[in-house]
Amino acid sequence: MRAVMPLKSSEALRALRLWRAPASSLRRQLWLLWLFIILLCAFMTVIMVDLYRSGSAVQLEAGRRITRATCESIRTLYASNVTQRGSSSQDSDLLTVLVSAALADATGIEGGIWDHERGFIAYAFPTHEGATTKLDVPAAETPWIVEQVKKSLSAGTVSEEIRQGTRDALILVACPLPAQPSDRVAWTMTRVRTATAEAFDRLTWGFGLLLGFVLISGGWLALAMSRWSQGISQLEQSLRDHPVDRLPPLDRCGHDDINRIIDALNAFAQRLALARDEAAALGKKLAHAERLAALGRIAAGVAHEIRNPIAAMRLKAENALAHSPERQRDALGVMLQQIDRLNDLCESLLSLARPLRLDVRRVAATDWLEERLRAFKERANANGVLLQATSDVTDASFDAVQLGRALDNVIINALQHTPSGGQIAISMTRIDNALRIVVADTGSGVPSTVRDSLFEPFASGRPDGTGLGLAIAREITEAHGGSIRAVPSVSSGATFEISLPWHAS
C-alpha cells in the first residue's frame, strides 16, 4: 500500500517550492539581495532618526525650549495672579506657590523669582528626585543666576545662556516680570546629561557611516546587476536573431563572467561549424554511396526483369526452329508479348529517370475522379471486384495527367492484390489544408518482406511484378509537394493515402 503524505507535510513542501522558485536564477537572487539591502537601509534610517533625537544637539534644543516655556509660564501666572489681583509684593509664599504651579509638569526644571532689592524671594523645584524637597537656590550656580537675571533686567528682554560641562550642560533662562515693581525677574534652569547624549552622537555617526556604506554597496550592486543583465540580454538577442547553422562570433560585453560564457559559445560555434562541414562531407559521401547502391539495386532488378523475357523468347525461338510454320507463328506472338513487356519496363524506367514537368491547373476534381474510375471499371468487373469512389471536393489545383498516372498505378496495384468478390474504395476529401486521396482494398495486404521498401523500384510482393508503379506514384506526389504512404487498415487489405498541399484558387 502506498503511504499517504500528511496534509501539513505536503503544504510545507509546496510552500518550500514557492519560496525556492523566485531564487531559481542568479538574476533573481541578486535582485532579492538588492531588495534586502534597501530594506536594511530603511531600517537603519529609522534607527538613525531615533538616535539623532537622543543626540546632544537635539537634547539641548529641547531643554532650551522647555526651559524658556516654563519661564514664560511663570511670567504669565505672575501677571494674572499678582499684578491684576493687587496682592502684596512682599508675599513670598504666594510667589513660591506660583512658581511651583508653573514648574509642576516640567520635569527636571527648577526656578524662582529674583528681586533687585531683596534678592531671591521665591524658589521651587517640584520635580526634584531627592529624598527631601529642595527649598534653596543651588549655591554653586547662584552667582551665574544673579549675573543672568541682572543682564535680563537691564536689557528688558528674555536672556538665555548654556554652560557646557564634561558630563552635563546647564540651561538658564531669565524673563523680566511685568508691572510694578519693575525690578523683578523670573528665572528657570535645567540640567541636560550630555555624556549620554554624546554617546548617542557617536553612535549616530557610526550608523551614518554604516548606512552610507550600505547605500554605496547597494548602488554598486544595482550597477553590476544592470551591466550583467544588459550583457545577458545582448547575448540572448544575438542567439535569438541568428540561425543555428550560421552563428556569428559573439562580441564581448566587458563583464568577465559573461565574457567567459561568450568565449565558450564562440569556441562551441567553431567546433559546431567544423562538425557541420564534416557532416556535410560525410553526407555527400553517403549520398554518393546510396546512389551507387540504388544503381546497383536498379541494375540488378533490370537485369532480372530483362532476363526473364529474353529467356522466354529464346526458348520460343528454339522451339519454333524445330517445328512447323504454324508453331512458329505462335512463338512469334509470344515473343511480341515479351517485347511489349520489355518496352513497358523501359518506359517505366524512363519515367523514373526523366525530370517531371508539372502543369498545375484548376481541375474539376469530381469529374477527374470519375474518369479514373471508368478507366478501370471493365477490368474490375472482369476480376469480380467492386470498384467505387466518393468525393466531397468539387475542384482542386494539381497536374491532372501526372496525378492521374500516380492514382492509376495505385489502383492497378490494388486490382492485382484484390481477389474476386473483394472491393476497392476510393475517396477524395479536403482535410485542413491538404487534399487527401485514399485507396483501400480488401486484398492480401502489404507483405512484411517489402513493407520497409514498398516505394522503392523493383520492390514487389508478386513474382511477376516490377515494383515500379508505386515508385512512380511516389515521384509524382513528391513533385506536387505531397506524399504517399501505406496507412494501417481497419480490416484486411491495404490502404494507401496520397496527401497533397491545398492550393487556393
C-alpha positions as CSV (number, residue, x, y, z in Angstrom):
1,M,0.0,0.0,0.0
2,R,1.3,3.4,-0.9
3,A,2.0,5.7,2.0
4,V,-0.1,8.9,2.1
5,M,1.8,12.1,2.8
6,P,0.2,14.1,5.6
7,L,-1.6,17.3,4.5
8,K,0.7,19.5,6.6
9,S,3.8,18.0,5.1
10,S,2.5,18.4,1.5
11,E,1.6,22.1,2.2
12,A,5.1,22.6,3.7
13,L,6.7,21.2,0.6
14,R,4.5,23.3,-1.6
15,A,5.5,26.4,0.3
16,L,9.1,25.5,0.1
17,R,8.9,25.1,-3.7
18,L,7.2,28.5,-3.9
19,W,9.9,30.0,-1.8
20,R,12.7,28.5,-3.9
21,A,11.1,29.4,-7.2
22,P,11.9,33.1,-7.1
23,A,15.6,32.3,-6.3
24,S,16.0,29.8,-9.1
25,S,18.1,32.2,-11.2
26,L,21.1,34.3,-10.4
27,R,19.5,37.4,-11.6
28,R,16.5,36.9,-9.2
29,Q,18.9,36.1,-6.3
30,L,20.8,39.4,-6.9
31,W,17.6,41.4,-7.1
32,L,16.4,39.8,-3.8
33,L,19.8,40.7,-2.3
34,W,19.4,44.3,-3.5
35,L,15.9,44.5,-2.1
36,F,17.2,43.2,1.2
37,I,19.8,46.0,1.2
38,I,17.1,48.6,0.5
39,L,15.1,47.2,3.5
40,L,18.2,47.3,5.6
41,C,18.8,50.9,4.7
42,A,15.2,51.8,5.6
43,F,15.6,50.1,8.9
44,M,18.9,51.8,9.7
45,T,17.4,55.2,8.7
46,V,14.7,54.7,11.3
47,I,17.3,53.8,13.9
48,M,19.4,56.9,13.0
49,V,16.4,59.1,13.3
50,D,15.8,57.8,16.8
51,L,19.5,58.1,17.7
52,Y,19.5,61.7,16.4
53,R,16.6,62.5,18.6
54,S,18.6,61.3,21.6
55,G,21.7,63.3,20.5
56,S,23.2,66.2,22.4
57,A,22.1,69.0,19.9
58,V,18.5,67.8,20.0
59,Q,18.6,67.3,23.7
60,L,20.0,70.8,24.3
61,E,17.4,72.4,21.9
62,A,14.6,70.5,23.6
63,G,15.9,71.6,27.1
64,R,16.2,75.2,25.9
65,R,12.6,75.3,24.6
66,I,11.1,73.8,27.7
67,T,13.2,76.0,30.0
68,R,12.1,79.1,28.2
69,A,8.5,77.9,28.1
70,T,8.4,77.4,31.8
71,C,9.9,80.9,32.4
72,E,7.2,82.4,30.2
73,S,4.7,80.4,32.2
74,I,5.9,82.0,35.5
75,R,5.7,85.4,33.9
76,T,2.1,84.7,32.7
77,L,1.0,83.4,36.1
78,Y,2.7,86.4,37.8
79,A,0.8,88.8,35.6
80,S,-2.6,87.3,36.3
81,N,-2.2,86.5,40.0
82,V,0.0,89.2,41.4
83,T,-0.4,92.3,39.3
84,Q,-4.2,92.1,38.4
85,R,-5.3,91.0,41.8
86,G,-3.1,93.5,43.7
87,S,-1.5,91.1,46.0
88,S,1.2,92.3,48.2
89,S,4.6,92.3,46.6
90,Q,6.0,91.2,49.9
91,D,4.1,87.9,49.9
92,S,7.0,85.4,49.1
93,D,4.8,82.4,49.9
94,L,2.4,83.3,47.2
95,L,5.2,83.7,44.7
96,T,6.6,80.3,45.7
97,V,3.3,78.7,45.1
98,L,3.0,80.5,41.8
99,V,6.5,79.2,40.7
100,S,5.7,75.7,41.9
101,A,2.5,75.7,39.9
102,A,4.3,76.8,36.7
103,L,7.0,74.1,37.2
104,A,4.7,71.3,38.3
105,D,4.8,69.5,34.9
106,A,8.3,70.5,33.8
107,T,10.4,67.5,34.8
108,G,14.0,68.4,35.9
109,I,13.4,72.2,35.8
110,E,13.9,74.5,38.8
111,G,13.3,78.2,39.1
112,G,12.3,81.2,41.0
113,I,11.8,85.0,41.2
114,W,14.6,87.5,41.9
115,D,14.1,91.0,43.2
116,H,16.6,93.7,42.7
117,E,16.4,94.9,46.3
118,R,15.7,91.6,48.2
119,G,17.4,89.1,46.0
120,F,15.8,85.6,45.7
121,I,12.2,86.0,47.0
122,A,10.8,82.7,45.6
123,Y,12.2,79.3,44.6
124,A,10.7,75.9,43.7
125,F,11.9,72.6,42.3
126,P,8.7,70.4,42.4
127,T,10.1,67.6,40.3
128,H,13.3,67.2,42.3
129,E,14.1,63.5,42.6
130,G,15.8,63.7,46.0
131,A,14.6,62.2,49.3
132,T,13.6,65.7,50.6
133,T,12.0,68.7,49.0
134,K,14.6,71.1,47.6
135,L,14.0,74.6,49.0
136,D,17.2,76.6,48.4
137,V,18.7,78.0,45.3
138,P,21.8,75.9,44.3
139,A,24.8,77.7,45.8
140,A,27.2,76.7,43.0
141,E,25.1,78.4,40.3
142,T,23.9,81.4,42.4
143,P,26.5,83.9,41.0
144,W,25.7,82.8,37.5
145,I,21.9,83.1,38.1
146,V,22.4,86.6,39.6
147,E,24.5,87.7,36.6
148,Q,22.0,86.4,34.2
149,V,18.9,87.9,35.8
150,K,20.7,91.3,36.0
151,K,21.5,91.1,32.3
152,S,17.9,90.4,31.5
153,L,16.7,93.2,33.8
154,S,19.0,95.8,32.3
155,A,18.1,94.7,28.7
156,G,14.4,94.3,29.4
157,T,14.3,91.1,27.3
158,V,14.5,87.3,27.9
159,S,18.0,86.2,28.3
160,E,19.3,82.6,27.7
161,E,22.7,81.0,28.3
162,I,24.0,77.5,28.2
163,R,27.1,76.3,30.0
164,Q,28.7,73.0,28.9
165,G,30.3,70.7,31.3
166,T,32.1,67.4,30.9
167,R,29.1,65.3,31.8
168,D,26.2,67.7,31.5
169,A,25.1,71.1,30.4
170,L,23.2,73.8,32.3
171,I,20.5,75.9,30.5
172,L,19.4,79.1,32.2
173,V,16.6,81.5,31.1
174,A,15.7,84.8,32.7
175,C,12.4,86.6,32.0
176,P,11.6,90.2,33.3
177,L,8.3,90.3,35.1
178,P,5.7,92.9,34.1
179,A,4.1,95.7,36.1
180,Q,5.2,97.1,39.5
181,P,7.7,96.7,40.9
182,S,9.6,96.6,37.6
183,D,12.8,95.2,39.1
184,R,11.8,91.6,39.4
185,V,13.0,88.7,37.1
186,A,11.8,85.2,36.8
187,W,14.4,82.5,36.1
188,T,14.3,78.8,35.2
189,M,17.2,76.3,34.9
190,T,17.6,72.7,33.9
191,R,20.4,70.3,33.6
192,V,20.9,68.1,30.4
193,R,23.0,64.9,30.6
194,T,25.4,65.5,27.7
195,A,27.6,62.4,28.4
196,T,24.8,60.1,27.4
197,A,23.9,62.4,24.5
198,E,27.4,62.4,23.2
199,A,27.4,58.6,23.2
200,F,24.3,58.8,21.1
201,D,26.1,61.3,18.8
202,R,29.0,58.9,18.3
203,L,26.6,56.0,17.7
204,T,24.7,58.1,15.2
205,W,27.9,58.9,13.3
206,G,28.7,55.2,13.3
207,F,25.3,54.3,12.0
208,G,25.6,57.1,9.4
209,L,28.8,55.7,8.1
210,L,27.4,52.2,8.0
211,L,24.3,53.4,6.2
212,G,26.5,55.3,3.7
213,F,28.5,52.1,3.1
214,V,25.3,50.1,2.7
215,L,23.9,52.6,0.2
216,I,27.2,52.6,-1.8
217,S,27.2,48.8,-1.7
218,G,23.5,48.8,-2.9
219,G,24.3,51.2,-5.7
220,W,27.3,49.3,-6.8
221,L,25.3,46.1,-6.7
222,A,22.5,47.7,-8.7
223,L,25.0,48.9,-11.3
224,A,26.6,45.5,-11.5
225,M,23.2,43.8,-11.9
226,S,22.3,46.3,-14.6
227,R,25.5,45.6,-16.6
228,W,25.2,41.9,-16.1
229,S,21.5,42.0,-17.1
230,Q,22.3,44.0,-20.2
231,G,25.1,41.6,-21.2
232,I,22.7,38.6,-20.8
233,S,20.1,40.4,-22.8
234,Q,22.6,41.1,-25.6
235,L,23.7,37.5,-25.5
236,E,20.0,36.3,-25.7
237,Q,19.3,38.7,-28.6
238,S,22.4,37.5,-30.5
239,L,21.5,33.9,-30.1
240,R,17.8,34.5,-30.9
241,D,18.4,36.6,-34.1
242,H,20.9,34.3,-35.8
243,P,20.3,30.8,-37.2
244,V,22.0,27.9,-35.5
245,D,23.8,26.8,-38.7
246,R,25.4,30.3,-39.2
247,L,26.0,31.6,-35.7
248,P,28.5,34.5,-36.0
249,P,31.2,35.3,-33.4
250,L,29.7,37.0,-30.4
251,D,31.1,40.3,-29.2
252,R,32.5,40.5,-25.7
253,C,30.4,42.8,-23.4
254,G,33.0,43.8,-20.8
255,H,31.7,41.6,-17.9
256,D,34.1,38.9,-17.0
257,D,31.6,36.2,-16.2
258,I,29.5,36.8,-19.3
259,N,32.7,37.1,-21.4
260,R,33.6,33.6,-20.2
261,I,30.2,32.3,-21.5
262,I,30.7,34.2,-24.8
263,D,34.1,32.7,-25.3
264,A,32.7,29.2,-24.6
265,L,29.9,29.8,-27.1
266,N,32.3,31.1,-29.7
267,A,34.5,28.1,-29.2
268,F,31.4,25.8,-29.4
269,A,30.3,27.6,-32.6
270,Q,33.7,26.9,-34.2
271,R,33.5,23.3,-33.2
272,L,29.9,23.1,-34.5
273,A,31.0,24.7,-37.8
274,L,33.8,22.1,-38.2
275,A,31.4,19.3,-37.3
276,R,28.8,20.7,-39.7
277,D,31.4,20.8,-42.5
278,E,32.5,17.2,-41.7
279,A,28.8,16.1,-41.6
280,A,28.2,17.8,-45.0
281,A,31.2,16.0,-46.4
282,L,30.1,12.7,-44.9
283,G,26.6,13.4,-46.2
284,K,27.9,13.8,-49.7
285,K,29.9,10.6,-49.4
286,L,26.8,8.8,-48.0
287,A,24.6,10.2,-50.8
288,H,27.1,9.0,-53.4
289,A,27.2,5.6,-51.7
290,E,23.4,5.5,-51.6
291,R,23.2,6.4,-55.3
292,L,25.7,3.7,-56.1
293,A,23.7,1.2,-54.0
294,A,20.5,2.3,-55.7
295,L,22.0,2.0,-59.1
296,G,23.2,-1.5,-58.1
297,R,19.7,-2.4,-57.0
298,I,18.2,-1.0,-60.1
299,A,20.8,-2.7,-62.3
300,A,20.1,-6.0,-60.6
301,G,16.3,-5.5,-60.9
302,V,16.6,-4.5,-64.6
303,A,18.8,-7.5,-65.3
304,H,16.3,-9.8,-63.6
305,E,13.3,-8.2,-65.4
306,I,15.1,-8.4,-68.8
307,R,16.5,-11.9,-68.4
308,N,13.1,-13.5,-67.9
309,P,11.6,-12.2,-71.2
310,I,14.8,-12.9,-73.1
311,A,14.9,-16.4,-71.7
312,A,11.2,-16.9,-72.8
313,M,11.9,-15.5,-76.3
314,R,15.0,-17.7,-76.7
315,L,13.0,-20.8,-75.7
316,K,10.2,-20.0,-78.1
317,A,12.7,-19.2,-80.9
318,E,14.4,-22.5,-80.4
319,N,11.1,-24.4,-80.3
320,A,9.9,-22.6,-83.5
321,L,13.0,-23.6,-85.4
322,A,12.3,-27.2,-84.8
323,H,8.5,-27.2,-85.6
324,S,6.1,-26.3,-88.3
325,P,5.3,-22.8,-89.6
326,E,2.0,-22.8,-87.6
327,R,4.0,-23.3,-84.3
328,Q,6.4,-20.6,-85.4
329,R,3.5,-18.1,-85.7
330,D,2.5,-18.9,-82.1
331,A,6.1,-18.4,-81.0
332,L,6.3,-15.1,-82.7
333,G,3.2,-14.0,-80.9
334,V,4.7,-14.9,-77.5
335,M,7.9,-13.1,-78.4
336,L,5.9,-9.9,-79.3
337,Q,4.2,-10.1,-75.9
338,Q,7.6,-10.3,-74.2
339,I,8.9,-7.4,-76.3
340,D,5.9,-5.4,-75.2
341,R,6.8,-6.3,-71.6
342,L,10.3,-5.1,-72.1
343,N,9.0,-1.9,-73.7
344,D,6.7,-1.2,-70.7
345,L,9.7,-1.8,-68.4
346,C,11.8,0.7,-70.4
347,E,9.0,3.3,-70.3
348,S,8.7,2.9,-66.6
349,L,12.4,3.3,-66.1
350,L,12.5,6.4,-68.3
351,S,9.6,7.8,-66.3
352,L,11.7,7.5,-63.1
353,A,14.8,8.9,-64.8
354,R,13.4,11.9,-66.6
355,P,12.5,15.1,-64.6
356,L,8.8,15.8,-64.1
357,R,7.4,18.9,-65.5
358,L,4.1,19.7,-63.8
359,D,1.3,21.6,-65.3
360,V,-0.7,22.5,-62.2
361,R,-4.2,23.8,-63.1
362,R,-7.6,24.1,-61.5
363,V,-9.3,20.7,-62.1
364,A,-12.9,19.6,-61.7
365,A,-11.9,17.0,-59.1
366,T,-15.2,15.0,-59.1
367,D,-15.2,14.6,-63.0
368,W,-11.5,13.7,-62.9
369,L,-12.0,11.0,-60.3
370,E,-15.0,9.5,-62.2
371,E,-12.8,9.4,-65.4
372,R,-10.2,7.4,-63.4
373,L,-12.9,5.1,-62.2
374,R,-14.3,4.5,-65.7
375,A,-10.8,3.6,-67.0
376,F,-10.7,0.5,-64.6
377,K,-14.4,-0.3,-64.4
378,E,-14.3,-3.0,-67.1
379,R,-11.1,-4.7,-65.7
380,A,-12.6,-4.6,-62.2
381,N,-15.8,-6.3,-63.4
382,A,-13.8,-8.9,-65.2
383,N,-12.0,-9.7,-62.0
384,G,-15.2,-9.7,-59.9
385,V,-14.0,-6.7,-57.9
386,L,-16.4,-3.9,-56.8
387,L,-14.8,-0.5,-57.6
388,Q,-16.4,2.6,-56.2
389,A,-15.4,6.2,-55.4
390,T,-16.7,9.1,-53.3
391,S,-15.6,12.8,-53.3
392,D,-16.6,15.9,-51.4
393,V,-14.2,18.1,-53.4
394,T,-15.6,20.0,-56.3
395,D,-12.4,21.4,-57.7
396,A,-8.7,21.4,-56.8
397,S,-5.3,22.5,-58.2
398,F,-2.9,19.8,-59.5
399,D,-1.5,18.3,-62.7
400,A,-4.4,16.1,-63.9
401,V,-2.3,14.0,-66.2
402,Q,0.6,13.2,-63.8
403,L,-1.5,12.7,-60.7
404,G,-3.8,10.5,-62.9
405,R,-0.8,8.3,-63.6
406,A,0.0,8.1,-59.9
407,L,-3.6,7.2,-58.9
408,D,-3.7,4.7,-61.8
409,N,-0.7,2.9,-60.5
410,V,-2.2,2.7,-57.0
411,I,-5.5,1.3,-58.4
412,I,-3.6,-1.2,-60.6
413,N,-1.7,-2.4,-57.5
414,A,-5.0,-2.8,-55.6
415,L,-6.6,-4.7,-58.5
416,Q,-3.6,-7.1,-58.6
417,H,-3.9,-7.9,-54.9
418,T,-7.7,-8.0,-54.5
419,P,-9.3,-11.4,-55.1
420,S,-12.7,-12.0,-56.8
421,G,-15.6,-10.8,-54.6
422,G,-13.5,-8.1,-53.0
423,Q,-13.9,-4.4,-53.3
424,I,-11.8,-1.2,-53.8
425,A,-12.9,2.1,-52.3
426,I,-11.5,5.4,-53.5
427,S,-12.2,8.6,-51.6
428,M,-11.1,12.2,-52.1
429,T,-11.5,14.8,-49.3
430,R,-10.1,18.1,-48.1
431,I,-8.8,17.9,-44.5
432,D,-7.5,21.3,-43.3
433,N,-5.0,22.5,-45.9
434,A,-4.4,19.2,-47.6
435,L,-6.1,17.2,-50.4
436,R,-6.4,13.5,-49.4
437,I,-6.9,10.7,-51.8
438,V,-7.3,7.2,-50.2
439,V,-7.4,3.9,-52.0
440,A,-8.5,1.0,-49.7
441,D,-8.8,-2.6,-50.9
442,T,-9.8,-5.9,-49.2
443,G,-6.9,-7.9,-50.7
444,S,-4.0,-9.7,-49.0
445,G,-2.4,-6.5,-47.7
446,V,1.2,-5.4,-47.8
447,P,3.7,-8.3,-47.3
448,S,6.1,-7.8,-44.4
449,T,9.1,-8.5,-46.6
450,V,8.5,-5.4,-48.7
451,R,6.9,-3.1,-46.2
452,D,10.1,-1.1,-45.5
453,S,11.0,-0.8,-49.2
454,L,7.4,-0.5,-50.6
455,F,8.0,2.6,-52.7
456,E,11.5,1.5,-53.9
457,P,12.0,0.4,-57.5
458,F,11.7,-3.3,-58.1
459,A,10.2,-3.9,-54.6
460,S,7.2,-6.1,-55.3
461,G,5.3,-8.8,-53.5
462,R,4.4,-10.6,-56.7
463,P,6.7,-12.8,-58.7
464,D,5.8,-11.1,-62.0
465,G,5.7,-7.5,-60.6
466,T,8.3,-4.9,-61.3
467,G,7.6,-2.7,-58.3
468,L,7.9,0.4,-60.4
469,G,4.2,1.5,-60.2
470,L,4.3,2.7,-56.6
471,A,7.8,4.2,-57.1
472,I,6.4,6.3,-60.0
473,A,3.4,7.3,-57.8
474,R,5.8,8.5,-55.1
475,E,7.8,10.6,-57.5
476,I,4.7,12.3,-58.9
477,T,3.2,13.1,-55.4
478,E,6.5,14.4,-54.1
479,A,6.8,16.6,-57.2
480,H,3.5,18.1,-56.2
481,G,5.0,18.8,-52.7
482,G,3.0,15.9,-51.2
483,S,3.5,12.4,-50.0
484,I,2.1,8.9,-50.4
485,R,2.2,6.2,-47.7
486,A,0.6,2.9,-46.7
487,V,-1.6,3.5,-43.6
488,P,-2.8,0.9,-41.2
489,S,-6.1,-0.7,-42.3
490,V,-9.0,-1.3,-40.0
491,S,-9.7,-4.6,-41.8
492,S,-7.8,-6.9,-44.1
493,G,-6.2,-5.5,-47.2
494,A,-4.1,-2.4,-47.9
495,T,-4.8,1.3,-47.7
496,F,-2.7,3.9,-49.5
497,E,-3.1,7.6,-48.8
498,I,-2.0,10.4,-51.2
499,S,-1.7,13.8,-49.5
500,L,-1.2,17.0,-51.5
501,P,-1.0,20.6,-50.2
502,W,-4.1,22.5,-50.9
503,H,-3.7,25.4,-53.3
504,A,-6.1,28.3,-53.1
505,S,-7.9,29.2,-56.4
